[in-house]
């Protein structure tokens, strides 16, 4: 157990190492970067909180608490944590099914899972999630976010819109007559400002420019134009004047429901939050590494993400992870240590304490415009197009994951997407594994064989009544039957069967079982099985399973030359 759970190995926050050589110059850089990132984070945190079905306060609180913890204890120098668009769909679904209390408990559970993932050094394993699966559910989330913003963008005023994708759009079409053209104009204007402001000044976030200008416009319309139909945040939510006090999430059990049953019900959602958080944060950290020329500690990062998700629910916060857009904003503005992320959290706290009333004046249609841009950027259209040119199997995995994400939910999408990816991987491995048979001679120039004695490349002659099979690839359950069918072609006059395994990198339990059956079948037919070129790893597996003793150590040779010599000896003895 000590091998896995060792804080010395898995928990090494970057903050502690960077502070050893910290300077005033670095602090000034981090201060500026942290302030700018906070400016970027304000509209996003508010928008993500509202779209998730909670509120602006919860979004800001998450950005503050999680942002601080992830920067203070994370394994990346520049990672910025907080709420992200990826969680909107799953958070909304959990609230619909289990309420806010269910969400808080699921988030704590996800945090615990993330901590254990880090402790058991699973940080590198997460990186093996297939690229088509990531692109599929990311694009699916983007489309789902897009669809959730139509109500606010058009100002329809729909209360309790359906959660599922198809029903939601049916509801939208049924309420087309309720479009508020003032709100729609604000939303479209926000979109245009975000798109074109970056072309004028890339330093100031377009989302912030849009929010400031549209909030001012809506205030003027209300005060002097008599236009009161444009809904603002303050019309829907009550904003506190300070940081909420920490408190335990209240356990609201249904009649006859136990705590264990509640945990079981919430576990799939918690697992999805943990997986999504792990993938997004580590991908963000990897991208950041490429820009700053550093290397993050993935296990430390997972533990920090876990701590953040355990901590935020006590303040009413929602799931959080590393945010790639905010992380890149941090890097581009000079942030090079975790201090920048801590400054960003402090600035957001200041906004929550001092500027709550101003936040309440932001129009909902403007936030919808911000999230439409977020969904477009998240969709990764270039990546989708590039996968369309990739092998069809990869494209199919992406499409299936995308459709399942949009129509059903992330949990099913990730599970089915990973299952499809594994099946296709096994299929490709099976197709790549070649089984050859030889009955007369072996050409060393084709097989890359050089005789042990000398460098002559003469043909390797196979003794009479001997056949040779060669497996080129792993010997696992995916090819076991394939070889089994081939091996059943036993000649009546054959006395020796050589199985070349020099290119077998590993063998699994099915392969071992198949090899045992091959030995027994050969024995019944009066044939001796000889193995050639077994590497150390495969040999140990065979020895542990008892096959070395069964086959006989004398019938396991290091090279084909020795195997052919052994075959010749067996044939002579049998004659």
N, C-alpha and C positions, 0 to 999 in steps of 0.2 A: 504493500500500500504506500509505503514511503516513496517508492519510485514515482508515483503519480502525484501525490499530494505533498508538495514541497514548495513553500512560499519562496524559498531562495531561488528556485528554478522558474516558477510560473508567475510570480507577482513582483514585478520590477517596474514600478511607475516611472515614466520618463521625467516627470517633474523633479524627482529627487536627484536624478543624475544631472539634469540640466542646470539646476540651481548651484551646483558646485563651482561652475565657471560663469555664473551669471554676472552681468554688468549693467551699468546705467544705460548704455547705448542699446542693449538688448531690451531693457525694460521700456524705453521710449518707443521702440519699434512695436513691441507687444501691446503697449497702451493704445497706439494708433490703430493697429490691426484689430484689437478687441473692440474698440469703439465702432469701427466701421462694420464689423461682423454683427454687432448688436443692432445696428441700423438695418442691416439686411434681415436679421432674425425676427424683428418686431412684427412686420406684417405676416411673415410666414407662420410664426408661432400662433398668432391670433387666428389666422385663416385655418390652420390645421386643427386647432382646438374646436372651432365652431363647426367645421365640416365633419369632424369625428363624432359630433352629437353631444359634446359637453359644453364648452364655452370658451371665450377668449382668455379668461383668467386661468383656466386649466392649462391652456396652451402656453401661456407666459410662465406659469409656475413650473411646468415641465422643462422649458428651456433654461430656466434659472437653476433649479435643483440638479437636473440631469446634466446640464451643461457644465456646472461646477464639478460634479463628481467625476464625469468622464475625462475632463481635462486634468483634474488633480491626481487621479489614480490610474489613468489609461496608459496603454502601451505605445501611443503615438504622440509625437511632439506637437502636432498641429491639428489633431482631430477636434472638431466642434460637434458636440452632441446636442440633441433636442428632439422635439417631435418632427416627424417627417410624413410626407404624403403616402408612403408605403403602408402606414398603419391605419389610414383613414377608414378603409373598407372593413378591416377586421374589427377595429374599435367600435364602429357603428353597429356591426352585426352582434357583437357581444352585448352592447347596451340594449339593443332590441330584444335580445333573448334573456339576458340575466340582470339587466339594470346596471346602474353605475357601480354599485357594490361588487357585482360580479366582475366588472372590468378591473376594479382596483385589486381584487384578489387574484385574478388571472395575471395581472401585471407583476405582482409580487412573486407568483409561481414562476413566471417566465424569467424573472430576475434570478431566482434560485437556480433554475436550470442553466442559465448562462454562467453563473458562478461555478457550478459543477463542470460545465463544459471546459472552462478555463483551467480548473484544478486538474482535470483529467487529460489536459493537453490535447484538446480536440480543435484547437484553433486552426491548425493546418488542414485538418480533415474537412472543415467547412468549405475551404477553398476549392474542393473537388466537386462542388455542385455544378453540373453541366451548364455551359454557357447558354444553350438554347432554352433551358428551363428558366434561368435568370431573366433573359430577354422576354420570354413569354409572359411570366407573371408580372414583370415590371411594366410591360406594355398594357397588360390587362388591368393593372391597378390604375394606370394613366387614363384609360378609357372610362373606368368606373368613377374616378375623380371628376372627369369631364362631365359625366352624366349627372352627378350629384349637384353640380353648380347651375343647372338650367333654371331651377326654381328661383334662385336669387338673381341670376343674370337677367331674367325676364320679369322679375318682380311679380310672379304669379300668386304669391301668398299661400301656397299649398301647405297645409299642416299635416304632419304625419304621412309624408309621401312613402310609398312602398319601398321596401329595402332592396328587393331583387330587381335586376337590370331591366328585364322586359316589362314587368308591371309598372316600373317607374316611368318608362317612356310612354306607355299607354296612358298613364295618368297625365303626363305633360301634354300630350295631344288632346286630351279631354278638356284641358284648361287653357287652351290657346286663346280663348276669348278673354281671359283674365290678365293678359299681358299688360304690364305697367310700362308704358313707353318712356317715361322719365327714368325709371330704373334701368331699362335696357340701354338708354343713351349714356347713362353713367358707366355702365359695364363696358360698353363698346369704347367709350372715350378712355377708360382705364387701360383697356387692351392696347389701344393705339399709343398711348403715352409710354407704356412699358416697352413696347416694341421699338419705338423710334427714339426714346430718350437715351438708350444705351449707345446709339449711333452718334449722339451729340456729346455725352459725357459718360464714360464707362466707370468712373469712380463712384458716382452716386447711383445706388440701385434704382432701377426703373419702377419697381413695385413701391418704393418709398415715395418717389416723385408722384406717382399716380394717386396714392392714398392721401398725401398732403393736398394736392390740387383738387381732387374730387371731394374730399371732406370740406374744403373751403367753399367749393361751388355749391354743394348741397346745403351748407349752412346759409349761404347767401340766398339760395332759392327759398329756403324756409322762412328766413327773416324778412326778405323784401319781395319775394315773388309769390308767396302764399302756397308754395308747393310742399305739401306735407306727406305726400304718398311714397316718398323714397325712404325705405326702411333702413335704419342705422343699427349698429351694434347695441347702443343704449336702449333702443326700443324693445329689444328682445332679451337682453341680459343685464343683470345688476353687477357692476364692477366694484370690487372692494377697494378701499383706500390704502391697503397694505398687504403684506404677505400673510396668507392664511396660516393659522396655528396648526402644528402637526397633531394628528389624531388617528386613532386606530380605525380602520374601515369597519363599519357596523356589519355584523353577520346577519343577513336577512334570509333565513331558511324558510322554504315553503313548508306547508303542513305535511308532516311525515318525512321530511327530508333531513338527512343527517349531514354533518360536516364532511364526512368521507364521500358521500354521494355528490355533494356540491363540488368537491375537489375533482372527482371523476368526471363530472359534467364539464368542468372548466379546463381540464387538462389538454384536450385537443387545441383549444384556443390559446392556452398558455404556451404550448409547444410551437404553434405557428408564430406567435409573437417572438419567442426565443430564436427560432430559426431565421425568421425575417430580420430580426435585429442583428444577429450574428453575421449573416451574409452581407447586409448593407453596410455595417460598420467596418468589417474587414475589407470589403471591396473599396470603400472610401479610403481606408488607411493605406491600401496597396497603391491606389492612384496618387495619394499624397506622397508616398515614398518615392515614386518615380519622378515627381516634380522637385522635391527638396534633396534627393539623393541620400535618404536615410532608410533605416529598416525598423519597422515597428515590431513590437512583441505581441503576437496575436493572442496568446493566452492571457497575458496581462490585460489586454484590451477587452477580452470577453468578460473577465472578472469585473472590470470597471463598469462595463455595460450592465452586468448583473446587479452590481451595487446601486447603480443609478435607477434601475427599474424596481428594485426593492424599496428604495428611499422615496421616490416621487409619489407613490400612492398615498403615503401618510400625509401629504400636503394636498391631496386631491388631484395629483397629476396623472398623466396618461403615459403609455409606453414611449420610450425614447431610444434612439440609436445614433450612430455617427451620420451626420448630414453632409453629403459630398459637396453640395453647392456652397454651404457655409464654410466648410473646410477649405475649399478652393478660394473663397473670398478672403479667408484668413491668410493663406499663403501668398496670394497676389498682392496683399497690402502689407507684407513684411513680417507677419507672424511666424516665429520660428521656435517658440517654446510653449509649453502648456499654460504659461502665464497669460497669454493672449486669450485663451478660452475662459480662464477665470475672470479676466477683465470683462469679457463679453457677458458673462453671467451677472456680474456686479452691475453693469449698465442696464441690463434688462430689469433687475430688481429696482433700480432707481426709477425706471419708467413705470413700473407697477405701483410704486409707492406715491410718486409725485404727479403722474400724468394720466391717471385712470379716467377722469372725465373727458379728456381729449380722445382717448381710445374709443369711448362710447359714441363719439360723433362720426366714426368711420362708417360710410354706407356699405351695406351688405353686397350690393351689386359690384362695388369696387373690389371687395374681397373675392368675389366670384371671378372677376377679370384676372386677379393675381393668380388664382388657382388654375385657371384655364392655361395660363402661360406655364405654370408648374407642371401640369399634366402633359402639355406638349413637349417640354424638355425631358420629362420622365419617359415618354413613349419610346425614345430612342429610335426614331424613324430610320436613320442611317443603318443602325445595327439590324433592324428588321429587314431592310432591303438587302443588306449584305448576306444575311442568312438565307434569303430567298435564292441566292446564287450558290449556296453551300449544298452538300449532299441532301437529297430529299428527306432522308430519315431525320436529320437535324431540324429541317424546316417543319416537318410533321410534328416533332416534339414541341417546338415553339408554338405552333398553331393550336395544338391540343391544350397546352398549358394556358395559352392566352384565352381560349374560349371558356375553359373551365373556371378561370379566374373571374371572367366577366359574368358568366351565366350562373355559376354556383358560388364558390368561395375559395379563398387562398389555401385553406387546409387541404381541400380535395385537389386543387390545382398542383400544389407542390408534391403531394403524395403520388398522384397519377403521373405527373411530369417526370419525377425521379424514377418511378417504376418503368416508364417507357424508355427513358434514357438507359437504364440498366439493361433492359431487354435488348435494345438496339446495340449496346456495347457487347453483350454476349454474342449476339448474332454476327457482329463484325469480327469478333475474336474467333468465333467458330469458322467463319469464312476465310480468315487469314491463316488459320492452322491447316497445314497441308500434311497429308499422310501419304507417303510413297512406298511402293513395294518393288523389290529387286529379286530376281531369280537366277541370273546368270553372272553378271559382273557389275562393278561399281566404278564409274569414271571419277577419279579423284579431282580432275580439273573442274568438273561440274559440282562436285560435292565438297570441295575445299578440304580434301583429305590428303595428308602427306604421311607416307608410311613412317613408322617409328624408326626403322632402320634405313638410314640414308634419305636422300631427297629425290629419289627416282619417282616419277609420276606414272608408273605403269598401272594398268588396269588391275583393280582388286577383284580377283576371281572368287566367286561364291562356290563353296564345295557342293558336291552333289547332294541331293536330298535335303537341301537347306534353302530357306527363304528368308529374306530380310525386309523388315518394315522400318520405316523411319517416321517419327513424329516431329514435325517442324512447328513448334509452338507449345503453349501450356497444355498440360494434360489435366483437364478439369471436366466438370459435369457437362459442359457445353459440347465437348467433342467425344465424350466417352462412347456414346451410342454409335457415333460415326465410325470410330475405330472398331467397335464391336462388330458392326456389320461387315467391315472389310476383313477382319481377322477370322471370320467364320469360313472363309474360303480356304479350307485346309486340304491340301493335296493328299491323296492316299499314300503316296510313297515318300512323303516328307518326314524327316526325323528330327530336324532342328529348326527352330524359329528364333531368329535374332531380332530383337527390338532395339533399334537405335534411338537413344534418348538424349543425345548431346545437345539438342536444341530445345529440350523441355526445361523451361525455367522454373516451373513449380508443378506440383501435383496435389490435387485435393482428395477428400475422402472418397468421392465418386470415382475418381481416376484410380485410386488404390484398389477399390472394390472391383473395378473393371479389370485391372491388371491381375488381380487374384483369380478372377473367373477365367481370364485368358490362360493363366498357368494351369488351372484345373482342367480346362477343356483340352489344352495341349497334352496334358498327362494322359487323359482318357484316350487320346488318339495316338499315344505312343511317341509323342514329340517332347523334346527338351527345350525349354525356354531359356534363352541367353539374352542378357541385357548388356548394352554397350553405351559408353559415354555418359553414365549417370553422374550428374554433378553432386556436390556435397549436400546441398539443401534437399534435393530430391532423395538422395541416399538415406539421409537421416529420417525422412518421413517414411520411407519404405522399411527401414530398420525398426522404427518405433511400432509400425503396424505388424511386424513379424514376417514381412515378405522376404527380407534378405535371408533369413533362416529357411523359409519355405522354398525359395528358388535355389538357394545354395550360393554361398559366397564365391565358389569357383566358377559359377555361371554369370557373374557380374563383372564385366571387364571395363577398363578405363578407355579403351580405344577399339575401333572396328577391327584393327589387325588382330588384336588379342581375341576378339569375339569370333572372327573367322577361323583362327587357329583352334579355338576351343570347339567350334562346330565340326571341324575336320576330325578332331580327336574323338568326339562323340560318335560320329558316323562310323569311324573305323572300329570303335569298341562294339557298336551295335551289330556290325557286320560279322 
